[in-house]
Amino acid sequence: MRGSRARPGARTPAADSSGAAAGLVTAEEALQASSGRRLARWTPAILLLGGVAFDLAAPAPYTASPFFAAAPLVAASLFPLRQTIVTIVLALTAVCLLAELHGVRDPTQAATEIATVATVALLALVINRVVRRGGRRLASARGIAEAAQRAVLPVPPARIVGLDVAARYVAAERYAAIGGDLYAVQDTPHGVRLIVGDVRGKGLQAVEVVAVLIGAFREAAEQEATLEGLAGRLERALRREGARRAELEAFEGFTTAVLGEIPRGDSTLRLINRGHPSPLLLPGDGAVRRLEPETAALPLGMGELGGWPDRVTELRFPEDAMLLLFTDGVTEARDRHGTFYVPEERLRGRRFTGPGALLDALVEDVALHAGGETSDDMALLAIRRPPGTNGTTTPAPDTDRSQP
């Protein structure tokens, strides 16, 4: 700033104060986002130093006050109140010292420029308060969503009756923790039973249906002697939920799902598929087998359209093999050319140390295929039968029975 100079006419340089948004990212993308945030935090200092350099180098008719006005605004959105105030003090100090350095030939003009920076600084304080309050509300909402996820879809134990288990829930919407996809796995008197499903619809109504289905599954999995009986109980639970909601617009949903049962003491796997993407079986040698149902079936909640009986698909679940179940957020992920993700093709020939490694690799590969932008949530469940468990698995005591 110089003492006798024309009213500034140049526009304030643009400052990117947004930082790097967090979302569904891979480890490499998360690192890039973190680097972007660190770079953005240096913006106020760069503006202050740039303003000093510009003022010292530019001819008298030009002013650096836009630099000093922009610095507090950028700091307000990036820093807490204390650091914002420090930036404001530095900006005002720089304006006053530069005015004194060049000599104040026009006190009115100099006072106007100082007042401009001070006014913008006051606005920055207001912006900082609004941003911090919004940040606290967002953090509270995310905490509530995470608590709801843990309550409705808790992480299953890593080992259930000799089987290695891993589950993941990946939301398509940024900052969302739960949606209409679901999974559950638990030890029962009839063996380890599991479900992976996808509720039609979005939002809170879908979450309510998820809660109904998970609750019904936990109870029915203990009581029903057959997998067909378990599917029937879930069908009736959805029917009751539909009847409870008087308006058709409030509830017209259905749920695609795969129900599974792994009896104790043998290598049998039983499945019922109600209109859901087929699970995959990875024997451990790099091969991938799609477990198609013997007959097509309607999703849960559509039983009134027909009386077709559930048919169980029974197959061998060998040692060291892994069962992978997922929702259509995986198979509907597209790349920039519109090509759908095909998990059996992408996983074929690869070996994984366990269910957790399999799911981590799958989530990363889907994000890579879709460019980090998926259109639907993904619920993933993987179960591995470790070597030496065939015919040797013993029932767990009732008091130790694990269920999500």
Secondary structure as GFF3:
##gff-version 3
##sequence-region A 1 404
A	DSSP	alpha_helix	27	40	.	.	.	ID=ss1
A	DSSP	alpha_helix	43	57	.	.	.	ID=ss2
A	DSSP	alpha_helix	65	78	.	.	.	ID=ss3
A	DSSP	alpha_helix	81	102	.	.	.	ID=ss4
A	DSSP	alpha_helix	107	152	.	.	.	ID=ss5
A	DSSP	beta_strand	159	160	.	.	.	ID=ss6
A	DSSP	beta_strand	163	170	.	.	.	ID=ss7
A	DSSP	beta_strand	181	188	.	.	.	ID=ss8
A	DSSP	beta_strand	191	199	.	.	.	ID=ss9
A	DSSP	alpha_helix	203	223	.	.	.	ID=ss10
A	DSSP	alpha_helix	227	244	.	.	.	ID=ss11
A	DSSP	three_ten_helix	248	250	.	.	.	ID=ss12
A	DSSP	beta_strand	255	262	.	.	.	ID=ss13
A	DSSP	beta_strand	268	274	.	.	.	ID=ss14
A	DSSP	beta_strand	280	282	.	.	.	ID=ss15
A	DSSP	beta_strand	289	290	.	.	.	ID=ss16
A	DSSP	three_ten_helix	303	305	.	.	.	ID=ss17
A	DSSP	beta_strand	313	316	.	.	.	ID=ss18
A	DSSP	beta_strand	322	326	.	.	.	ID=ss19
A	DSSP	alpha_helix	328	331	.	.	.	ID=ss20
A	DSSP	alpha_helix	343	347	.	.	.	ID=ss21
A	DSSP	alpha_helix	355	369	.	.	.	ID=ss22
A	DSSP	beta_strand	378	384	.	.	.	ID=ss23
A	DSSP	three_ten_helix	398	400	.	.	.	ID=ss24
###
